[in-house]
Amino acid sequence: MLQSKKTVLILAGGKSQRFQHFDKCFITLNNKPLIQHTIDKASSVADEIIVAVRDKKQGEQIANKIPKQIVLVFDSLKEVGPLAGVLSGLKRASFSFSLVVGCDMPFVNPDVAKFLFEIASTGYDAVVPKWENGLVEPLHAVYRKEPMLAVIKEATGRSKRKIFDVLSQLKNIYFVPVKEIREIDPGLNTFININTPEELEKFQILQ
């Protein structure tokens, strides 16, 4: 029987360049840091929450600000973008399946997360949402630990640094049509990520 417990891995190591180098995960939305929104949403789904940070300083800041119990891991690779956090987080994950999301995704929908986990548990190595135009959401997706670690290590060993390089090497991947997710989350708010001050202002009213 496949393991039913779940990990949520939150990537917090981005450079936040469009927020004038303020750490994006601490930007406040509705009086709460973005990363706290993400953690709160994930808590109803996850048996453990891992936050991948870029260095010790950021890790200490997050630990001081976040009251909930989380596990911190540090990017072991440099200059490879989100793959570094995915690699470190999956190495530490206690369970077979992990939902990977960004710390700038404050409206992650727990029911959508459960839906992705349910599909993954039927035997897939990855479950990735796919839009009608062919674009995919690899940083709002569920991955099986061992196959994903293997392809990340292989890709980074060949100096491949994009998550799409990794996805192309997974053999058992299921692309979920976004229209199916829309049935759970009609506004698709679960995919919203906040990259600019303008987007922050726009989404202040969303709960």
C-alpha positions as CSV (number, residue, x, y, z in Angstrom):
1,M,0.0,0.0,0.0
2,L,1.3,3.4,-1.0
3,Q,2.3,5.7,1.9
4,S,-0.5,8.2,2.6
5,K,1.5,10.8,4.6
6,K,2.4,13.9,2.7
7,T,5.1,16.5,2.7
8,V,4.7,20.1,1.5
9,L,7.9,21.7,0.4
10,I,7.9,25.5,0.2
11,L,10.7,27.2,-1.8
12,A,11.9,30.4,-0.2
13,G,15.3,30.9,-1.7
14,G,14.4,33.4,-4.5
15,K,16.2,36.7,-4.8
16,S,13.1,39.0,-4.8
17,Q,14.7,41.4,-7.3
18,R,11.4,43.1,-8.1
19,F,10.8,44.0,-4.5
20,Q,13.9,46.1,-4.3
21,H,15.8,43.1,-2.7
22,F,13.5,42.9,0.3
23,D,13.0,39.2,1.0
24,K,9.7,38.4,-0.8
25,C,8.6,35.7,1.7
26,F,8.4,38.4,4.4
27,I,6.4,40.9,2.3
28,T,3.1,41.5,4.1
29,L,-0.3,40.6,2.6
30,N,-3.3,41.3,4.7
31,N,-1.1,41.8,7.8
32,K,0.7,38.5,7.4
33,P,4.0,37.5,5.6
34,L,3.5,35.8,2.3
35,I,5.3,32.7,3.6
36,Q,3.0,32.5,6.6
37,H,-0.1,32.4,4.3
38,T,1.5,29.5,2.3
39,I,2.3,27.6,5.5
40,D,-1.2,28.2,6.9
41,K,-2.8,26.9,3.7
42,A,-0.4,23.8,3.6
43,S,-1.0,22.9,7.2
44,S,-4.3,21.2,6.6
45,V,-2.8,19.0,4.0
46,A,0.8,18.3,5.1
47,D,2.1,15.8,7.7
48,E,5.3,17.8,7.5
49,I,6.2,21.2,6.1
50,I,9.7,21.8,4.8
51,V,11.0,25.3,3.9
52,A,14.0,25.4,1.6
53,V,16.0,28.6,2.2
54,R,19.1,30.0,0.5
55,D,21.4,30.4,3.5
56,K,21.7,30.3,7.3
57,K,20.7,34.0,7.7
58,Q,17.4,33.6,5.8
59,G,16.7,30.4,7.7
60,E,17.2,32.2,11.1
61,Q,14.9,35.0,10.0
62,I,12.2,32.6,9.0
63,A,12.5,30.5,12.2
64,N,12.2,33.7,14.3
65,K,9.0,34.9,12.4
66,I,7.1,31.6,11.9
67,P,5.5,30.1,15.0
68,K,4.4,26.9,13.4
69,Q,6.7,23.8,13.4
70,I,8.5,23.6,10.2
71,V,11.7,22.0,9.0
72,L,14.4,24.2,7.4
73,V,16.8,23.0,4.7
74,F,19.5,24.9,3.0
75,D,20.2,25.1,-0.8
76,S,23.2,22.8,-1.3
77,L,23.7,24.0,-4.9
78,K,24.3,27.6,-6.1
79,E,23.1,29.3,-9.2
80,V,20.6,26.6,-10.2
81,G,17.4,28.4,-9.3
82,P,14.5,26.5,-7.7
83,L,16.1,23.1,-8.4
84,A,18.5,23.7,-5.5
85,G,15.6,24.0,-3.1
86,V,13.7,21.0,-4.6
87,L,16.8,18.9,-4.3
88,S,17.5,19.8,-0.6
89,G,13.9,19.6,0.3
90,L,13.3,16.2,-1.2
91,K,16.4,14.8,0.4
92,R,15.0,15.7,3.8
93,A,11.4,14.7,3.1
94,S,10.1,11.9,5.3
95,F,7.4,10.7,2.9
96,S,7.2,9.5,-0.7
97,F,5.2,12.4,-2.1
98,S,5.8,16.1,-1.8
99,L,3.8,19.1,-3.0
100,V,6.3,21.8,-4.2
101,V,5.1,25.4,-4.1
102,G,6.7,28.8,-3.8
103,C,6.7,31.0,-0.7
104,D,5.0,33.7,-2.9
105,M,1.9,31.6,-3.4
106,P,-0.4,32.8,-0.6
107,F,-3.6,31.3,-1.9
108,V,-2.6,27.6,-2.4
109,N,-5.9,25.7,-2.2
110,P,-5.8,22.7,0.2
111,D,-8.4,20.9,-1.8
112,V,-6.4,21.3,-5.0
113,A,-3.3,20.0,-3.2
114,K,-5.3,16.9,-2.0
115,F,-6.5,16.3,-5.6
116,L,-2.9,16.3,-6.9
117,F,-1.8,14.0,-4.1
118,E,-4.6,11.6,-4.8
119,I,-3.6,11.3,-8.5
120,A,0.0,10.8,-7.5
121,S,-0.8,8.0,-5.1
122,T,-2.2,6.0,-8.0
123,G,1.3,5.4,-9.3
124,Y,2.8,8.5,-10.9
125,D,6.3,10.0,-10.3
126,A,5.0,13.6,-10.9
127,V,1.6,15.3,-11.2
128,V,1.9,18.7,-12.8
129,P,-0.9,21.1,-13.8
130,K,-1.1,22.0,-17.5
131,W,-2.8,25.0,-19.0
132,E,-4.8,24.9,-22.3
133,N,-1.9,26.7,-24.1
134,G,0.5,24.0,-23.1
135,L,2.3,25.8,-20.3
136,V,2.8,23.8,-17.1
137,E,3.0,24.6,-13.4
138,P,6.1,22.7,-12.1
139,L,6.3,24.8,-9.0
140,H,2.7,23.9,-8.0
141,A,3.1,20.1,-8.4
142,V,3.4,16.8,-6.6
143,Y,6.6,14.7,-7.0
144,R,7.6,11.3,-5.9
145,K,10.8,11.5,-3.9
146,E,13.2,8.9,-5.4
147,P,12.6,9.4,-9.1
148,M,12.7,13.2,-8.8
149,L,16.0,13.1,-6.8
150,A,17.5,10.9,-9.4
151,V,16.7,13.1,-12.4
152,I,17.7,16.3,-10.5
153,K,21.1,14.9,-9.7
154,E,21.5,13.7,-13.3
155,A,20.5,17.0,-14.8
156,T,22.6,19.2,-12.5
157,G,25.5,16.8,-13.2
158,R,25.2,17.8,-16.8
159,S,24.9,21.5,-15.9
160,K,21.2,21.5,-16.7
161,R,19.6,24.1,-14.4
162,K,16.0,24.4,-15.4
163,I,13.2,22.4,-13.9
164,F,11.9,21.8,-17.4
165,D,15.1,19.8,-18.1
166,V,14.2,17.6,-15.1
167,L,10.6,17.2,-16.1
168,S,11.6,16.0,-19.5
169,Q,13.6,13.1,-17.9
170,L,10.7,11.8,-15.7
171,K,9.2,8.8,-17.3
172,N,5.9,8.5,-15.4
173,I,4.4,12.0,-15.3
174,Y,0.8,13.0,-15.4
175,F,-0.2,16.4,-16.6
176,V,-3.5,17.5,-15.0
177,P,-5.6,19.7,-17.3
178,V,-6.2,23.0,-15.5
179,K,-9.9,22.7,-16.4
180,E,-10.1,19.9,-13.8
181,I,-8.5,22.1,-11.2
182,R,-10.9,24.9,-12.1
183,E,-13.8,22.6,-10.9
184,I,-12.2,22.8,-7.4
185,D,-10.9,26.3,-7.5
186,P,-13.0,28.3,-10.0
187,G,-10.8,31.4,-9.9
188,L,-7.6,29.3,-10.0
189,N,-6.3,31.4,-7.2
190,T,-4.2,28.5,-6.1
191,F,-1.7,29.4,-8.9
192,I,-1.3,33.1,-8.0
193,N,2.2,34.0,-7.2
194,I,3.1,37.6,-6.2
195,N,6.2,38.9,-8.0
196,T,5.8,42.7,-7.9
197,P,4.5,45.4,-5.6
198,E,1.7,46.0,-8.1
199,E,0.6,42.4,-7.8
200,L,0.7,42.6,-4.0
201,E,-1.6,45.6,-4.1
202,K,-3.9,43.9,-6.5
203,F,-4.4,40.8,-4.4
204,Q,-4.7,42.5,-1.0
205,I,-8.5,41.9,-1.1
206,L,-8.3,38.1,-1.9
207,Q,-8.6,35.8,1.1
